[in-house]
């Protein structure tokens, strides 16, 4: 099970596994004892609570999936890199000449066999896609006759043409949306909208999978598909995403999920939403870029910016830049340009390693500069020894110029193992702590004496309520630190809003025909997502001056590592410590013989409550962070819709005028102030949620721990042996 790890790591994991197995066995015994000894009807609320907690823990997963997103433009080498990492050279389709992967592919290694699920768009989703594709390929009147067809069929427009031809045949791009809706597809779509593939070997599944996820731009579009393979090759425009499961691996830990995401989004709303969800839920983002483009490519910079946003607002806890195809190098050219210690570079091996070092130094410096503009200076990621990796999947397999170690594929695997080890230990600690809290609660129910009298209980409840009110004030102070940067950001946004818009008009996006680009931006309410070119998001561009001002403070407030007085975590820690100290003081005065058991319950339960609260805050922060562009998008939506309907000659200029004039009008009407207020409202809602959940959970804890014996008619089974075992494991884990 742990053969992907080094021997020392294996020993640690085996120890964790043994601990988890012992804990689960104890939890199952407790649950069975409890349900067997007590009637299920007319259970008291306290006993029902205990039963539910045991059942939840009994069914709880020992390790949540660790999502690693491979984030890069098509053709950057993501599939080749992933093949090398999982030790399957030709598993996902690859090509040296063009982009291959037509959709998002998710790869996990938790099965017994090789399997793939091909998820297709629903009928409604395809209708939306079809409408978008027809609009995208429609030639504006002012452009007619100005371009050759060969030039026209490039980039997003070319891909749209290929999708229409694959499903509707030759010249499909010239037909209307209504005409295509009535037309018969050249393929039969499975009713279940999901195709299941199975195989005994990797090569067999790869052969079955290839027709579905490879872009097929050279197929015959004259006639319907004549055979099964031809049908599969035509389905690629309808594929939403693909899930691939491979057997447990010698090189990658079970539970790690790789997500190969083509481009910076998708023109289809459903696929684009999946793109955003994947990035926001992942633990790690690898920004993938061809090493020959990594030092000057604008799209790469956009990818890095999007990744930092995910780190700032989502669940992501780590980012790395992976420069691929490091073996792509002409030695003669390199000799002309480079010297090492004033010595001639003799071999391609030396040239590759020298360029790798240069790329790492330059890009690490650039990434840290970008991150420092967004994050506090003492953020953990800024002090990582490795932010940039230079890899060669080709050399990993052939070892002509580089050893396997020098390709850095093993180094990336080590990266993955370290993340897994860290997550595994933390989740095991959480699981054991929760089990300890439950068994302590059960022992508390069986106690014949109360830890405190009615007066002491009232005093404790009053103290806790005072601390909750004090915490509320600290959270308000914490959020208040955003007020000034928000105000400064709003003023900056108001003065630069037209600049942001005209940057969209003049930026070199690589799109074929700016009229189409602007039309697409309007159709999608200010956002044009492409698998091929850089993502365009006018709403985020308008909000960027506000982000520039608030980013460091926002990151500081929501940081999960060590924090300052302006951070949420120290506020919550201070509350937890003060409540636990008060409980210990009460325990010292108690004359109850088994008060240690009750005391431990209080301590562990407050740990669980605060840990759960921190996880909820982490989830909520994304909504808060994204509130700015969503507010701006809402205000501008009527004008996007108006501009999108514009047709005829000079329509491009008309669209520009509609957007420019109404962005100006909404700015004067307080668009940026409203965005600021919506963010502040979201912060207020988070504060209210924190206080509500804290009051509820602490109240439940006190009620369970301090309820008087005469209130319980039930007598629970003896859990002393179970308590002793869990306590032993808890202490062992703390020492590791």
C-alpha positions in Angstrom: 0.0 0.0 0.0 2.9 2.4 0.7 5.4 1.2 -1.8 5.5 4.7 -3.4 7.3 5.9 -0.3 10.9 5.7 1.0 11.5 3.1 3.8 11.5 5.6 6.6 8.3 7.2 5.3 6.7 3.7 5.0 7.4 3.1 8.6 5.7 6.3 9.6 2.7 5.5 7.4 2.4 2.0 8.8 2.4 3.4 12.3 -0.4 5.9 11.2 -2.3 3.0 9.6 -2.0 0.9 12.8 -3.2 3.7 14.9 -6.1 4.4 12.7 -7.1 0.7 12.6 -7.0 0.5 16.4 -9.1 3.7 16.7 -11.7 2.6 14.2 -12.0 -0.8 16.0 -12.6 1.0 19.3 -15.2 3.4 17.7 -17.0 0.4 16.2 -17.0 -1.4 19.5 -18.4 1.7 21.3 -21.1 2.1 18.7 -22.1 -1.5 18.9 -22.1 -1.5 22.7 -24.2 1.7 22.8 -26.8 0.6 20.3 -27.1 -2.9 21.8 -27.6 -1.7 25.3 -30.1 1.1 24.9 -33.5 1.3 23.2 -33.5 3.4 20.1 -36.9 4.9 21.0 -37.2 7.7 23.5 -33.5 8.3 23.8 -32.5 11.5 25.6 -31.1 14.3 23.4 -27.7 13.8 25.0 -27.5 10.1 24.3 -28.9 10.7 20.7 -26.1 13.3 20.2 -23.5 10.8 21.4 -24.8 8.1 19.1 -24.9 10.4 16.1 -21.3 11.5 16.8 -20.1 7.9 16.9 -21.9 7.0 13.7 -20.4 10.0 11.9 -16.9 9.1 13.1 -17.5 5.5 12.2 -18.2 6.4 8.6 -15.7 9.2 8.3 -13.0 8.9 5.6 -9.4 8.7 6.9 -8.0 10.9 4.2 -9.8 13.4 2.0 -8.6 13.4 -1.7 -5.6 15.6 -2.2 -6.2 17.4 -5.5 -3.2 18.5 -7.6 -4.2 20.7 -10.6 -1.9 20.8 -13.6 -2.8 24.2 -14.9 -1.5 25.3 -18.2 -2.4 26.1 -21.8 -2.9 23.4 -24.4 0.3 22.1 -25.8 2.3 22.9 -22.7 3.1 19.2 -22.0 0.7 18.5 -19.1 -0.3 15.0 -20.4 3.3 14.0 -21.0 4.3 15.2 -17.5 1.4 13.3 -15.9 2.3 10.1 -17.8 5.8 10.3 -16.5 4.7 11.0 -12.9 2.4 8.0 -12.9 5.0 5.8 -14.7 2.8 5.2 -17.8 4.6 6.6 -20.9 1.7 6.7 -23.4 -1.3 6.5 -21.1 -2.8 9.9 -21.9 -2.6 11.0 -25.6 0.4 13.2 -26.4 1.7 15.0 -29.4 4.9 17.0 -30.1 3.1 19.1 -32.7 -0.3 20.2 -31.3 -2.6 20.2 -28.4 -4.1 16.8 -27.8 -6.4 16.8 -24.7 -9.8 18.2 -25.6 -11.3 18.2 -22.0 -10.5 18.1 -18.3 -9.1 14.7 -17.3 -9.0 13.6 -13.7 -6.6 10.7 -12.8 -6.6 8.8 -9.4 -5.0 5.6 -8.3 -7.5 4.0 -5.9 -9.0 1.2 -8.0 -8.2 -2.5 -8.6 -8.5 -2.1 -12.4 -8.1 0.4 -15.2 -11.3 2.3 -15.6 -12.5 5.5 -17.2 -15.9 7.4 -17.1 -16.5 9.7 -20.1 -19.1 12.3 -18.9 -21.0 14.0 -21.7 -22.9 17.3 -21.8 -26.6 17.1 -21.2 -29.0 18.2 -24.0 -29.5 21.6 -22.4 -25.8 22.1 -21.9 -25.1 21.2 -25.5 -27.8 23.6 -26.8 -26.0 26.4 -24.9 -22.6 25.2 -26.3 -24.1 25.1 -29.8 -25.4 28.6 -29.5 -22.1 29.9 -28.4 -20.2 28.1 -31.1 -22.5 29.5 -33.8 -22.0 33.0 -32.5 -18.2 32.5 -32.3 -17.8 31.4 -35.9 -20.3 33.9 -37.3 -18.3 36.4 -39.5 -19.0 40.0 -38.7 -20.2 42.1 -41.7 -17.2 44.5 -41.5 -14.8 41.5 -41.7 -16.4 39.8 -44.7 -14.0 39.2 -47.6 -11.0 40.5 -45.6 -9.6 37.2 -44.5 -8.8 33.9 -46.1 -10.6 30.9 -44.8 -7.3 29.3 -43.8 -6.5 32.2 -41.5 -9.9 32.3 -40.1 -9.8 28.7 -38.9 -7.2 29.2 -36.2 -7.4 29.5 -32.4 -10.8 29.4 -30.8 -12.7 30.0 -34.0 -10.9 27.1 -35.7 -11.7 24.8 -32.8 -15.3 25.9 -32.9 -15.5 25.1 -36.6 -14.0 21.7 -36.0 -16.5 20.9 -33.3 -19.4 21.9 -35.5 -18.1 19.8 -38.4 -17.4 16.8 -36.2 -21.1 16.6 -35.2 -22.9 18.1 -38.2 -20.6 17.6 -41.2 -19.1 19.9 -43.8 -19.9 23.6 -43.8 -21.8 23.3 -40.5 -20.2 26.6 -39.5 -22.2 28.3 -42.2 -25.6 27.1 -40.9 -27.8 28.9 -38.4 -28.4 27.9 -34.8 -32.0 27.0 -35.5 -31.0 25.0 -38.6 -28.5 23.0 -36.6 -31.0 22.3 -33.8 -33.2 20.6 -36.3 -30.4 18.7 -38.0 -29.5 15.1 -37.2 -26.2 14.6 -35.5 -23.6 12.4 -37.2 -23.2 10.4 -34.0 -25.5 8.7 -31.6 -25.3 10.1 -28.1 -25.6 7.5 -25.3 -28.8 8.0 -23.3 -27.0 7.9 -19.9 -24.6 10.7 -20.9 -21.8 8.6 -19.4 -19.6 6.0 -21.1 -17.8 3.5 -18.9 -14.5 1.9 -20.1 -12.7 -0.9 -18.4 -9.5 -2.7 -19.1 -7.1 -5.2 -17.5 -3.9 -3.3 -18.7 -2.9 0.3 -19.0 -2.3 0.1 -22.7 -5.7 -1.4 -23.4 -7.5 1.4 -21.5 -5.3 4.0 -23.2 -6.3 2.7 -26.7 -10.0 2.8 -25.6 -9.7 6.3 -24.1 -7.7 7.9 -26.9 -10.5 8.5 -29.4 -12.6 10.3 -26.8 -10.1 12.8 -25.3 -7.9 13.6 -28.3 -8.8 16.5 -30.5 -9.5 15.1 -34.0 -9.1 18.0 -36.5 -8.2 15.9 -39.5 -11.2 13.6 -39.7 -13.4 13.2 -42.8 -16.4 15.5 -42.3 -18.3 14.6 -45.5 -20.3 11.7 -44.2 -21.5 10.2 -40.9 -19.1 7.9 -39.1 -18.9 4.5 -40.8 -17.5 2.5 -37.8 -17.3 2.5 -34.1 -13.9 4.2 -33.9 -15.2 7.0 -36.2 -18.2 7.5 -34.0 -16.0 7.8 -30.9 -13.7 10.3 -32.7 -16.6 12.6 -33.3 -17.9 12.7 -29.7 -15.0 14.9 -28.4 -17.0 18.2 -28.6 -19.7 16.7 -26.3 -17.4 15.6 -23.6 -17.7 17.5 -20.3 -14.9 15.8 -18.4 -13.2 12.4 -18.0 -12.5 10.4 -14.8 -9.7 7.9 -15.0 -8.9 5.4 -12.2 -5.8 3.3 -12.2 -4.6 0.6 -9.8 -2.6 1.4 -6.7 0.8 2.6 -7.7 4.4 2.1 -6.9 5.2 5.8 -7.4 2.1 7.9 -6.3 0.3 7.6 -3.0 -3.3 6.4 -3.0 -5.7 9.3 -2.5 -3.8 11.8 -4.7 -6.0 13.0 -7.6 -4.3 14.8 -10.6 -6.5 17.1 -12.6 -5.2 17.9 -16.1 -7.0 21.2 -17.0 -6.5 22.5 -20.6 -6.3 26.3 -20.9 -7.6 29.1 -18.7 -11.2 28.1 -18.8 -13.8 27.1 -21.3 -16.4 29.0 -23.5 -19.0 26.5 -22.3 -20.5 27.7 -19.0 -20.7 24.3 -17.4 -17.1 23.4 -18.3 -15.9 26.8 -17.2 -17.6 26.4 -13.9 -15.9 23.1 -13.4 -12.6 24.8 -14.3 -13.2 27.3 -11.5 -14.3 24.7 -9.0 -11.3 22.5 -9.7 -8.9 25.3 -9.1 -10.7 26.5 -6.0 -11.0 23.1 -4.3 -7.4 21.9 -5.0 -4.7 21.5 -2.4 -1.9 22.3 -4.9 -1.5 24.1 -8.2 1.2 23.3 -10.6 1.5 26.0 -13.3 2.7 24.2 -16.4 4.6 26.1 -19.1 7.0 25.1 -21.9 10.5 26.1 -20.8 11.1 27.9 -24.1 8.2 30.3 -23.3 8.3 30.5 -19.6 10.5 33.7 -19.5 8.4 35.9 -21.7 5.0 34.3 -22.3 2.0 36.5 -21.3 -0.4 33.6 -21.0 2.0 32.0 -18.5 1.8 35.2 -16.4 -2.0 35.1 -16.5 -1.9 31.4 -15.3 0.3 32.4 -12.4 -2.0 35.3 -11.5 -5.1 33.0 -11.5 -3.2 30.5 -9.3 -2.3 33.2 -6.8 -6.0 34.2 -6.7 -6.9 30.6 -5.9 -4.2 30.5 -3.2 -5.7 33.7 -1.8 -9.3 32.9 -2.0 -9.7 29.1 -2.3 -8.5 25.9 -0.5 -5.1 25.9 -2.2 -2.1 25.7 0.2 0.8 25.5 -2.3 1.9 26.7 -5.7 4.8 25.6 -8.0 5.8 26.5 -11.5 6.8 23.5 -13.6 8.7 24.3 -16.7 8.4 21.4 -19.2 10.4 20.1 -22.2 13.7 21.2 -20.7 15.5 18.9 -23.2 14.2 21.1 -26.1 17.5 22.9 -26.7 19.8 23.5 -29.7 23.4 23.0 -28.5 25.0 25.2 -31.2 22.6 28.1 -30.5 23.2 27.6 -26.8 27.0 27.7 -27.2 26.7 31.1 -29.0 24.6 32.6 -26.2 25.9 31.1 -23.0 29.1 30.5 -21.1 29.6 28.8 -17.8 32.4 30.3 -15.7 33.7 31.7 -19.0 34.1 28.1 -20.3 32.6 26.7 -23.4 29.6 24.4 -22.9 30.7 21.1 -24.3 27.6 18.8 -24.0 23.8 19.1 -24.3 23.6 17.7 -20.7 25.6 20.7 -19.4 23.6 23.1 -21.5 20.2 21.8 -20.3 21.3 22.0 -16.6 22.8 25.5 -17.1 19.5 26.7 -18.6 17.5 25.0 -15.9 19.5 26.9 -13.3 18.9 30.2 -15.0 15.2 29.6 -15.4 14.8 28.6 -11.8 16.7 31.7 -10.5 14.7 34.1 -12.7 11.3 32.6 -12.3 11.7 32.0 -8.5 12.6 35.7 -8.1 9.6 36.7 -10.3 7.2 34.5 -8.5 8.3 35.7 -5.1 7.9 39.3 -6.3 4.4 38.6 -7.4 3.5 36.7 -4.2 4.9 39.5 -2.0 2.5 41.9 -3.6 -0.4 39.7 -2.6 0.7 37.9 0.7 2.3 39.0 4.0 6.1 38.9 3.9 6.3 36.0 6.4 3.9 33.7 4.5 5.1 30.1 4.5 5.1 29.8 0.7 7.6 32.7 0.3 10.2 30.7 2.2 9.9 27.4 0.3 13.3 26.2 -1.0 11.7 25.2 -4.4 9.1 27.2 -6.2 10.2 26.2 -9.7 10.9 22.8 -11.2 12.4 22.2 -14.6 11.4 18.8 -16.0 11.7 16.6 -19.1 9.3 13.8 -19.6 11.1 12.8 -22.8 14.5 12.4 -21.1 12.8 10.6 -18.2 12.0 7.7 -20.5 15.1 7.7 -22.8 17.9 9.0 -20.5 19.9 10.2 -23.4 21.1 13.5 -22.1 19.8 13.5 -18.5 19.5 11.0 -15.7 16.1 10.2 -14.3 17.0 12.3 -11.2 18.1 15.3 -13.4 14.7 15.3 -15.2 13.2 16.2 -11.7 10.2 13.8 -12.2 11.4 12.0 -9.0 11.6 15.4 -7.3 8.0 16.1 -8.1 7.0 12.7 -6.8 8.8 13.5 -3.5 6.8 16.8 -3.4 3.6 14.8 -3.7 4.7 12.4 -1.0 5.5 15.2 1.4 2.1 16.7 1.0 0.5 13.3 1.5 2.5 12.7 4.7 1.6 16.1 6.2 -2.1 15.7 5.3 -2.3 12.1 6.6 -0.8 13.0 10.0 -3.0 16.0 10.5 -6.2 14.2 9.5 -5.3 11.2 11.8 -4.7 13.7 14.6 -8.1 15.2 14.0 -9.8 11.8 13.9 -8.1 10.6 17.1 -8.9 13.9 18.9 -12.6 13.5 18.0 -12.7 9.9 19.1 -11.1 10.9 22.4 -13.7 13.7 22.8 -16.6 11.2 22.2 -15.3 8.5 24.7 -14.7 11.3 27.3 -18.3 12.4 26.8 -19.5 8.8 27.3 -17.5 8.5 30.5 -18.9 11.8 31.6 -22.4 10.5 31.2 -21.5 7.5 33.4 -20.1 9.7 36.2 -22.1 9.6 39.4 -21.0 13.1 40.5 -21.1 16.5 38.9 -17.9 18.4 38.4 -19.5 21.7 39.4 -22.5 22.8 41.4 -25.2 25.1 40.0 -23.5 28.3 41.1 -20.2 27.2 39.5 -22.0 26.2 36.3 -23.7 29.6 36.1 -20.3 31.3 36.6 -18.7 29.2 33.9 -21.5 29.9 31.4 -21.3 33.6 32.1 -17.5 33.6 31.6 -17.9 31.8 28.3 -20.5 34.2 27.1 -18.3 37.2 28.0 -15.4 35.6 26.1 -17.7 35.1 23.0 -18.6 38.8 23.1 -15.0 39.7 23.5 -14.1 37.5 20.5 -16.9 39.2 18.5 -15.2 42.6 19.1 -11.8 41.2 18.2 -13.2 39.8 14.9 -14.7 43.2 14.2 -11.4 44.8 14.8 -9.8 42.2 12.6 -12.1 42.9 9.7 -11.8 46.7 10.2 -8.2 46.5 9.0 -9.7 46.1 5.5 -11.6 49.4 5.6 -8.8 51.7 4.6 -7.3 49.5 1.8 -10.9 49.0 0.5 -11.5 52.7 0.4 -8.1 53.4 -1.3 -8.8 50.6 -3.7 -12.2 52.0 -4.6 -10.7 55.5 -5.3 -8.0 53.8 -7.5 -10.6 51.8 -9.4 -12.7 54.9 -10.0 -9.8 56.7 -11.5 -8.6 53.8 -13.7 -11.8 52.1 -14.8 -11.5 53.3 -18.4 -7.9 52.3 -18.5 -8.9 48.8 -17.6 -11.5 48.7 -20.3 -9.1 50.1 -23.0 -6.4 47.7 -22.0 -8.9 45.0 -23.0 -9.4 46.7 -26.4 -5.7 46.9 -27.1 -4.2 43.8 -25.4 -2.6 41.2 -27.6 -4.9 38.2 -26.9 -4.0 36.2 -29.9 -7.7 35.9 -30.8 -8.8 35.9 -34.5 -10.6 39.2 -35.1 -11.2 41.5 -32.1 -14.8 42.0 -33.0 -15.4 38.3 -32.2 -13.5 38.6 -29.0 -15.5 41.6 -27.8 -18.7 39.9 -28.8 -17.8 36.8 -26.8 -16.9 38.9 -23.8 -20.3 40.5 -23.9 -22.2 37.3 -24.4 -20.5 35.8 -21.3 -21.2 38.9 -19.1 -17.6 40.2 -19.2 -15.7 36.9 -19.2 -14.2 35.1 -22.2 -12.6 31.8 -21.2 -10.5 30.0 -23.7 -8.5 26.7 -23.7 -6.1 28.3 -26.2 -5.5 31.9 -25.2 -5.4 34.0 -22.0 -8.6 34.3 -20.0 -10.3 37.7 -20.4 -12.3 38.9 -17.4 -13.3 42.6 -17.6 -15.1 42.4 -14.2 -11.9 41.2 -12.5 -9.8 43.8 -14.4 -12.1 46.6 -13.2 -11.8 45.2 -9.6 -8.1 44.7 -9.8 -7.1 48.1 -8.3 -9.1 47.2 -5.2 -7.5 43.8 -5.0 -4.1 45.4 -5.3 -4.8 47.4 -2.2 -6.5 44.7 0.0 -4.6 41.6 -1.0 -1.8 41.6 1.7 -4.3 42.4 4.5 -6.9 39.9 3.2 -4.3 37.2 3.2 -3.2 38.2 6.7 -6.7 38.0 8.1 -7.4 34.5 6.7 -4.0 33.0 7.0 -4.0 29.5 8.5 -0.4 29.5 9.7 1.0 31.9 12.3 -0.7 35.2 12.3 -0.7 38.7 13.7 -3.3 40.5 15.9 -5.0 41.4 12.6 -5.5 37.7 11.8 -8.6 35.6 12.6 -6.7 32.5 13.8 -5.0 34.2 16.8 -8.3 35.6 17.8 -9.9 32.2 17.8 -6.8 30.6 19.6 -7.0 33.3 22.3 -10.6 32.5 22.9 -9.9 28.7 23.0 -7.0 29.2 25.4 -8.9 31.4 27.8 -11.9 29.0 27.9 -9.7 26.0 28.5 -7.8 27.8 31.3 -11.0 28.7 33.0 -12.2 25.1 32.8 -8.8 23.9 34.3 -9.3 26.4 37.1 -12.7 25.0 37.8 -11.3 21.5 37.7 -8.7 22.4 40.3 -11.4 23.4 42.7 -13.5 20.3 42.0 -13.7 17.5 44.7 -15.1 15.0 42.2 -12.8 11.9 42.0 -13.0 11.5 38.2 -12.9 15.2 37.3 -9.9 14.6 35.1 -12.1 12.7 32.6 -14.5 15.6 32.5 -11.7 18.1 32.3 -10.2 16.3 29.3 -13.6 16.2 27.6 -13.8 20.0 27.8 -10.3 20.5 26.5 -10.6 18.1 23.6 -14.1 19.3 22.7 -13.1 22.9 22.5 -10.2 21.8 20.2 -12.7 20.1 17.9 -15.1 23.0 17.9 -12.5 25.6 17.0 -10.8 23.3 14.4 -14.2 22.7 12.7 -14.8 26.5 12.8 -11.5 27.2 11.1 -12.4 24.8 8.3 -15.7 26.5 7.7 -14.0 29.9 7.6 -11.6 28.6 5.0 -14.6 27.6 2.8 -16.4 30.9 3.3 -13.4 33.1 2.4 -13.7 32.2 -1.3 -17.2 33.8 -1.5 -15.9 36.9 0.2 -12.9 37.2 -2.1 -14.9 36.8 -5.3 -17.6 39.2 -4.2 -16.0 42.2 -5.9 -16.0 41.1 -9.6 -19.4 39.4 -9.1 -20.9 42.7 -7.8 -19.4 44.6 -10.8 -20.7 41.9 -13.2 -24.2 42.2 -11.7 -24.2 46.0 -12.3 -22.9 45.8 -15.8 -24.9 42.8 -16.9 -27.7 44.8 -18.7 -25.0 46.6 -20.8 -23.3 43.3 -21.7 -26.6 42.0 -22.9 -27.3 45.2 -24.9 -23.8 45.1 -26.5 -24.1 41.4 -27.3 -27.2 42.1 -29.4 -25.5 44.7 -31.6 -25.3 43.7 -35.3 -24.5 45.2 -38.6 -21.7 47.4 -39.8 -19.8 49.4 -37.1 -21.1 47.0 -34.5 -17.7 46.6 -33.0 -17.4 50.3 -32.4 -21.0 50.4 -31.1 -20.2 47.6 -28.6 -17.2 49.5 -27.4 -19.3 52.7 -27.0 -22.0 50.9 -25.1 -19.5 49.4 -22.6 -17.4 52.5 -22.2 -20.3 54.9 -21.6 -22.1 52.6 -19.2 -19.0 51.6 -17.2 -18.5 55.4 -16.8 -22.2 55.9 -15.8 -22.1 53.0 -13.3 -18.9 54.2 -11.8 -20.5 57.6 -11.2 -23.5 55.8 -9.7 -21.3 54.1 -7.1 -20.5 50.7 -8.8 -17.2 50.3 -6.9 -18.7 51.5 -3.6 -21.4 48.9 -3.9 -18.8 46.2 -4.6 -17.0 47.3 -1.4 -20.2 47.2 0.6 -21.0 43.7 -0.6 -17.6 42.5 0.5 -18.1 44.2 3.9 -21.6 42.6 4.1 -20.0 39.1 3.4 -17.5 39.7 6.2 -20.3 40.7 8.5 -22.2 37.5 7.6 -19.1 35.5 8.3 -18.7 37.1 11.7 -22.4 36.3 12.5 -21.9 32.7 11.3 -18.8 32.3 13.5 -20.7 33.7 16.6 -23.8 31.7 15.9 -22.0 28.4 15.4 -19.7 29.0 18.4 -22.5 29.8 20.8 -24.4 26.8 19.6 -21.5 24.3 19.8 -20.2 25.7 23.2 -23.7 25.6 24.6 -24.1 22.0 23.5 -20.7 21.1 25.0 -21.6 22.7 28.4 -25.0 21.1 28.4 -23.6 17.6 27.7 -20.7 18.0 30.2 -22.6 19.7 33.0 -26.0 18.2 32.9 -26.9 16.7 36.3 -27.1 13.0 36.9 -30.8 13.0 37.9 -31.6 14.1 34.3 -30.4 10.8 32.9 -32.4 7.7 33.2 -30.0 5.8 30.9 -26.9 4.1 32.1 -24.3 3.7 29.4 -22.1 0.6 29.0 -18.7 0.7 30.6 -16.2 2.4 28.1 -13.2 2.4 30.4 -11.1 0.0 28.2 -12.0 2.0 25.1 -11.0 5.2 26.8 -7.7 3.8 27.9 -6.9 2.6 24.4 -7.8 5.9 22.7 -5.9 7.9 25.3 -2.8 5.8 24.7 -3.0 6.3 20.9 -3.5 10.1 21.3 -0.4 10.4 23.5 1.6 8.3 21.0 0.6 10.5 18.1 1.4 13.7 20.0 5.0 12.4 20.6 5.6 11.7 16.9 
